[in-house]
């Protein structure tokens, strides 16, 4: 049974597609790389120690844990700092992701992995199919500014760290185009799920 990779760009709509697709694929397990990062930052002492050693106490919140907002501001202003954080987080996320995939295959079950930097980290070979959620760059920027409250400069810096969305669509097994309504996205999720069930049973 398949391990499916779900990726795209920031604010292209992966989190909106995910519940729609999971609804159409009952019993599918879900691994969210962003949630895993959140859990590691908020609850893993080894990760906390590594971040403190690398970035100092200025990135900690009032509880003494690393602050995602403070880290975001630091790493997206300095590429070397971003790579330093990735060197701490990516191996830990990969370990958890591969364990989730191993357990899913043991159960002969399906696994959907939401992983924003799938192509950037070169792990596409870990997946049976890769789904890219895409939309125009202008739509991404509007969502980041209007819905997430980011400043234009920060939104552009974040997007610049990711592979061009057009390049991702050329590499994908399946492309979901998300610049319309949720109803339109729902329709695409049904078509994709039908194809997957037909090919994987």
C-alpha positions, 0 to 999 in steps of 0.5 A, spaced: 500 500 500 502 506 498 506 512 502 504 518 499 508 525 499 504 531 499 507 537 498 507 544 494 509 551 496 507 555 502 500 557 502 498 553 496 493 549 500 496 543 502 492 544 509 486 545 506 486 539 501 489 534 506 482 533 510 478 532 503 483 527 501 483 523 508 475 523 507 476 520 501 481 515 503 478 512 509 483 509 514 489 513 511 494 515 516 497 522 516 504 524 518 505 532 518 512 534 517 510 541 520 506 538 526 512 534 527 517 540 527 512 543 532 512 537 537 520 537 536 521 544 538 516 544 544 517 538 547 524 535 545 529 536 550 535 534 545 532 539 540 531 544 545 539 544 547 541 544 540 537 550 538 540 553 544 547 552 543 546 554 536 542 560 536 542 562 544 537 564 549 534 570 545 530 565 541 527 562 547 520 564 549 517 566 556 517 558 558 524 557 556 522 553 550 524 555 543 519 560 540 517 558 532 516 566 531 523 568 533 526 562 530 522 564 523 525 571 524 532 569 525 532 564 520 529 567 514 533 573 515 540 569 514 541 563 510 546 560 514 542 560 520 536 557 516 541 551 514 543 551 521 536 550 524 534 545 518 541 541 520 538 540 527 530 539 525 531 535 518 534 529 521 529 528 527 523 529 522 526 524 517 527 519 523 520 519 525 517 520 518 521 513 516 518 510 522 511 512 520 512 509 513 515 503 516 509 501 521 504 503 515 507 498 510 507 493 516 500 494 517 499 494 509 496 501 510 496 507 507 500 513 509 499 521 507 505 525 508 505 532 508 512 535 507 513 542 504 520 541 503 520 534 499 523 536 493 528 541 496 530 535 501 531 530 495 527 525 499 522 524 493 524 517 492 521 515 499 514 515 496 510 511 491 506 517 489 508 525 490 502 530 490 503 537 489 498 543 491 500 549 486 497 556 485 500 562 482 505 566 486 501 572 487 495 568 490 501 565 495 503 572 497 496 574 498 494 569 502 501 570 506 499 577 507 492 577 508 490 571 511 497 570 515 498 577 517 506 577 514 509 583 512 510 583 504 518 582 505 518 576 510 513 573 505 517 574 499 523 571 503 520 565 505 518 563 498 525 565 496 527 559 500 523 554 496 523 551 489 519 554 484 512 551 484 512 550 477 518 546 477 515 542 482 509 541 478 513 538 473 516 533 477 510 531 481 506 525 479 499 528 481 498 536 481 492 539 484 491 546 482 488 551 488 486 558 486 479 557 486 474 555 491 474 549 496 468 546 492 473 546 486 479 543 491 474 538 493 472 535 486 479 535 485 480 531 491 475 526 489 478 525 482 485 524 485 482 519 490 478 515 485 485 514 481 489 512 487 484 507 489 483 504 482 491 503 482 492 501 489 486 497 491 
